[in-house]
Amino acid sequence: MTGSSPQGIKTVLHPVSDLATAKAVYAALLGIAPQTDSPYYVGFEAEGQHIGLVPDGGPQGMTSPVAYWHVPDIEAKLAEVTAAGATVKEAAHDVGGGRLVATVTDPDGNVLGLIQDR
């Protein structure tokens, strides 16, 4: 182990087929309005968690929710989990604001997300 311990799951993204309806449901569930509200992404900040709605699974083709583990060094964590048997699905890339994201699949095909904020 490299010691690049995760900081926990702080982000969960949900693919949605009807963004307007999903936004209303999550706003009612969380009791807050979204902090990010665009045609391609709606995000809520609730109790230290970020809940994101991705229309039609976005360019990454999400078909189910993905939990994102926040890590201090995304490349080190990618190397560690792939050495242990995970497969890179989406290589680390910048999504804006210095945030790097990546996804891997575990041996059973479950998608695990990684985020590093710089």
C-alpha positions in Angstrom: 0.0 0.0 0.0 1.3 3.5 -0.9 -0.3 5.4 2.0 -2.5 7.4 -0.4 -5.5 6.9 1.8 -8.9 8.1 0.5 -10.6 10.9 2.3 -14.0 9.2 2.0 -16.9 9.2 -0.4 -18.0 12.8 -0.8 -19.5 12.8 -4.2 -22.2 10.6 -5.8 -23.3 11.1 -9.4 -26.6 9.8 -10.6 -27.5 9.4 -14.3 -31.1 10.7 -14.9 -33.3 10.6 -18.0 -35.5 13.6 -17.1 -33.3 16.3 -15.5 -36.1 18.7 -14.5 -38.1 16.0 -12.7 -35.0 14.5 -11.1 -34.0 18.0 -9.9 -37.4 18.5 -8.3 -37.2 15.1 -6.6 -33.6 15.6 -5.2 -34.5 19.2 -4.1 -37.4 17.8 -2.2 -35.4 15.0 -0.7 -32.5 17.2 0.4 -34.6 20.3 1.3 -32.3 22.6 -0.7 -32.0 24.2 -4.1 -29.1 23.0 -6.3 -25.9 25.0 -6.1 -25.0 24.1 -9.7 -27.9 24.2 -12.2 -27.1 23.8 -15.9 -28.6 21.8 -18.8 -25.7 19.3 -18.6 -25.3 19.0 -14.8 -27.2 19.7 -11.6 -25.3 19.6 -8.3 -26.4 19.8 -4.7 -24.2 20.3 -1.6 -25.8 18.6 1.4 -24.2 17.9 4.8 -20.7 17.7 3.3 -21.8 15.5 0.4 -22.0 16.5 -3.3 -25.0 14.9 -5.1 -24.8 15.3 -8.9 -27.4 14.6 -11.6 -26.0 13.8 -15.0 -28.5 13.8 -17.9 -28.6 10.6 -19.9 -25.4 9.4 -18.1 -23.3 12.1 -19.7 -20.4 11.5 -22.0 -19.0 8.8 -19.7 -22.2 6.7 -20.4 -23.1 6.2 -16.7 -25.9 3.6 -16.3 -26.0 3.6 -12.5 -24.9 5.9 -9.7 -21.2 6.2 -9.1 -19.6 7.0 -5.8 -16.4 9.0 -5.9 -13.7 8.5 -3.4 -11.7 11.7 -2.8 -8.0 11.0 -2.8 -4.9 13.1 -2.3 -3.0 11.7 -5.3 -5.2 10.2 -8.0 -2.3 8.8 -10.1 -0.9 7.0 -7.1 -4.3 5.6 -6.2 -4.9 4.5 -9.8 -1.6 2.6 -9.8 -2.5 1.0 -6.5 -6.0 -0.2 -7.4 -5.0 -1.4 -10.9 -2.1 -3.4 -9.3 -4.7 -4.9 -7.1 -6.9 -6.0 -10.0 -9.1 -3.0 -11.0 -9.3 -1.9 -14.6 -9.2 1.8 -15.7 -12.5 2.8 -17.3 -11.9 6.5 -17.5 -8.3 7.8 -17.1 -7.6 10.8 -14.8 -8.6 14.0 -16.5 -9.3 17.6 -15.5 -12.9 18.5 -15.4 -12.3 22.2 -14.5 -11.2 24.1 -11.5 -8.2 21.9 -10.9 -10.4 18.8 -10.2 -9.1 15.5 -11.6 -11.5 12.6 -11.9 -11.1 9.0 -13.0 -13.1 5.8 -12.8 -12.1 2.1 -12.5 -14.0 -1.1 -12.5 -13.5 -3.8 -9.8 -13.3 -7.4 -10.9 -17.1 -7.7 -10.8 -17.6 -4.7 -13.1 -18.7 -2.2 -10.4 -17.6 1.3 -11.2 -15.6 3.2 -8.6 -14.8 6.9 -9.0 -11.8 8.8 -7.8 -11.5 12.6 -7.4 -8.5 14.7 -6.6 -8.8 18.5 -5.9 -5.7 20.5 -6.6 
